Amino acid sequence: MEEESDIDYTIKLLIVGDSSVGKTNFIFRLIEDKFNPNYMTTTGIDLKTINIEIENKKIRVQLWDTAGQEKYKAITKNLFLKVQGTLVLFDITNDDSFNSSKSWVSSLKDECGRQMQIILIGNKSDLEDKRVVSKEEASKYAEEEKLEYMETSSKTGENIHKAIKLLCQKVLENTELERDFSFTLDQSVVKSKKHKCC
């Protein structure tokens, strides 16, 4: 990992969506370039970090993985004003998760307005034969909300890095960043404990 003096910017990103849409495996593929079908679901909030380069700028990306269960939504929303970009994930094989993603987008826009850069992600693109949310439907919704839309697969790695780089690029273009953009979060709400997904 680069020394602090080598980092041009730190960008803090949030990943939200229903439980089991693949948020944790998305991050695991990004960080470790691996896929674990038996990954434990997140409770509370978990933090991972990766360094990337965009246009000759060294970027430290902090990724906040959030629990999808209803009881943790208040904790997640506390992060809205402390990050610069959000990936809103849904599962292309689960229509309910797509409907929930619309609620997340609405909440983000209500709380943050133009300050928040958002990309809508249709995850599990490797399960095309089980798809229930069409690309056309998701793309149309994203266009109406003026959002970028991408489809990803944590299993194959499709578009995982591309999505993160695109969101970071949007942050760099639309947000005034300081070299040392940092904040602390009450440790009582930061948990990396995992429970096995069903």
NORDA-V715285 format. One record per helix or strand. SS is the DSSP state (helix for helix, strand for strand). FROM is the first residue (numbers start at 1). TO is the last residue. If there is no record, write none. Layout:
ss = [SS SS]
from = [FROM FROM]
to = [TO TO]
This chain:
ss = [helix strand helix strand strand strand helix helix strand helix strand helix helix strand helix helix strand]
from = [4 9 23 40 45 57 70 80 85 95 117 128 135 148 160 187 194]
to = [6 16 32 42 54 66 77 82 91 115 123 130 144 151 174 189 196]
